[in-house]
Amino acid sequence: MMKLAEHYGDKPIGELPMLFQRILSNSTLDWFRRQKTRNALFTNMSAFEGPDDEGGDFDLLETYNAQQGESEQSAEDHTNRKQTLALIEKEIQELPARQREAFLMRYWEEMDIAETAAAMGCSEGSVKTHCFRAIQTLSKVLKAKGIVL
């Protein structure tokens, strides 16, 4: 509703219901796309959370350090997880600067499209394009290396 009021306040009353439906539809699709991408790329991150984590603030380094002493995790699992995370981080660093910036802001920092566009100084369409290209590149590279998330 806020987007409608901010961007289309000058439109005739008869057009507002259609505009509202389109804004609602696009916002819902954006949310589901963001969830799908986050789940596809960061599924293994949830494996680091302990059984008592209730969705609060999650710090990968604290959890990783806490798990160092656990005997439940086999050395092979630990090594595989460490290698996978290192490979993902390396591939993210290999992305072009704008793609990496958009990707990290959207999916790591969980900024929305408008916030990311403002921070990057570009249009929302550019943010979507950079994110899409980053996801496609990461997906292809990781699949080629045998990592399916």
C-alpha positions as MATLAB code, in Angstrom:
seq = 'MMKLAEHYGDKPIGELPMLFQRILSNSTLDWFRRQKTRNALFTNMSAFEGPDDEGGDFDLLETYNAQQGESEQSAEDHTNRKQTLALIEKEIQELPARQREAFLMRYWEEMDIAETAAAMGCSEGSVKTHCFRAIQTLSKVLKAKGIVL';
ca = [
       0.000    0.000    0.000;
       2.910    2.335    0.769;
       4.394    1.797   -2.692;
       1.040    2.659   -4.231;
       0.781    5.878   -2.224;
       4.408    6.877   -2.815;
       4.650    6.182   -6.526;
       1.126    6.464   -7.883;
      -0.609    9.073   -5.731;
      -1.162   11.261   -8.786;
      -3.025    8.585  -10.776;
      -6.819    8.625  -11.206;
      -8.825    6.712   -8.599;
     -10.072    4.205  -11.193;
      -6.543    2.980  -11.947;
      -5.511    2.426   -8.318;
      -7.045   -1.065   -7.821;
      -5.213   -2.433  -10.878;
      -1.959   -0.778   -9.814;
      -2.329   -2.157   -6.295;
      -2.882   -5.680   -7.654;
       0.241   -5.415   -9.830;
       2.375   -4.077   -6.939;
       1.102   -6.826   -4.640;
       1.736   -9.493   -7.276;
       5.271   -8.257   -8.020;
       6.154   -7.958   -4.330;
       4.927  -11.491   -3.681;
       6.885  -12.859   -6.644;
      10.017  -11.010   -5.495;
       9.670  -12.522   -2.026;
       9.253  -16.065   -3.368;
      12.176  -15.659   -5.788;
      14.348  -14.375   -2.954;
      13.369  -17.362   -0.787;
      13.994  -19.829   -3.610;
      17.425  -18.374   -4.311;
      18.351  -18.194   -0.638;
      17.249  -21.785   -0.088;
      19.084  -23.004   -3.182;
      22.349  -21.278   -2.354;
      22.502  -21.382    1.406;
      20.855  -24.668    2.306;
      24.060  -25.988    3.850;
      24.369  -22.949    6.112;
      21.476  -24.257    8.217;
      23.541  -27.352    8.999;
      25.726  -25.155   11.191;
      22.858  -24.180   13.487;
      22.565  -26.083   16.712;
      19.430  -27.876   17.887;
      18.653  -25.085   20.377;
      18.769  -22.274   17.792;
      15.328  -20.750   17.438;
      15.836  -18.542   14.415;
      17.616  -15.819   16.367;
      20.733  -14.044   15.251;
      22.983  -16.547   13.565;
      26.727  -15.991   13.449;
      28.524  -18.504   11.263;
      31.903  -17.951   12.917;
      30.581  -18.415   16.459;
      28.760  -21.576   15.478;
      31.739  -22.880   13.554;
      34.067  -22.302   16.527;
      31.574  -23.908   18.909;
      31.421  -27.009   16.718;
      35.187  -27.424   16.677;
      35.024  -29.402   19.917;
      32.008  -31.532   19.045;
      32.730  -35.202   18.458;
      29.396  -35.859   16.686;
      30.724  -34.449   13.444;
      33.069  -36.767   11.618;
      36.347  -35.447   10.315;
      35.215  -36.192    6.776;
      31.978  -34.182    7.189;
      33.887  -31.336    8.768;
      36.442  -31.285    5.947;
      33.786  -31.518    3.238;
      31.786  -28.669    4.762;
      34.884  -26.517    5.154;
      35.957  -27.157    1.558;
      32.466  -26.438    0.234;
      32.232  -23.127    2.083;
      35.706  -22.137    0.941;
      34.809  -22.968   -2.655;
      31.572  -20.970   -2.471;
      33.397  -17.989   -0.977;
      36.075  -18.225   -3.679;
      33.482  -18.335   -6.450;
      31.617  -15.363   -4.977;
      34.900  -13.432   -4.999;
      35.388  -14.363   -8.668;
      32.121  -12.673   -9.682;
      32.342   -9.280  -11.382;
      32.302   -6.481   -8.800;
      28.761   -5.223   -9.475;
      27.288   -8.735   -9.510;
      29.090   -9.616   -6.290;
      27.961   -6.376   -4.652;
      24.315   -6.861   -5.662;
      24.334  -10.552   -4.730;
      25.805  -10.013   -1.263;
      23.523   -7.088   -0.447;
      20.384   -8.907   -1.575;
      20.979  -12.408   -0.281;
      23.547  -12.076    2.486;
      22.582   -8.710    3.954;
      18.893   -9.365    3.082;
      18.361   -5.897    1.659;
      15.366   -5.408   -0.611;
      15.685   -4.315   -4.214;
      15.085   -0.630   -3.525;
      17.652   -0.512   -0.706;
      20.218   -2.317   -2.823;
      19.598   -0.017   -5.788;
      20.017    3.055   -3.588;
      23.225    1.702   -2.043;
      24.676    0.787   -5.446;
      23.496    3.976   -7.141;
      21.655    2.192   -9.943;
      18.114    1.255  -10.957;
      16.126   -1.600   -9.439;
      16.176   -3.342  -12.813;
      19.971   -3.278  -12.790;
      19.997   -4.858   -9.323;
      17.717   -7.652  -10.533;
      19.897   -8.220  -13.587;
      23.133   -8.300  -11.572;
      21.617  -10.734   -9.046;
      20.228  -13.007  -11.741;
      23.559  -13.149  -13.546;
      25.440  -13.797  -10.297;
      23.106  -16.656   -9.377;
      23.379  -18.187  -12.836;
      27.177  -17.968  -12.782;
      27.461  -19.421   -9.276;
      25.036  -22.203  -10.100;
      26.926  -23.242  -13.242;
      30.354  -23.086  -11.598;
      29.311  -24.988   -8.492;
      27.455  -27.661  -10.478;
      30.525  -28.099  -12.675;
      32.546  -28.733   -9.522;
      30.048  -31.283   -8.238;
      28.319  -29.129   -5.644;
      24.559  -29.239   -5.778;
      22.817  -27.060   -3.223;
];
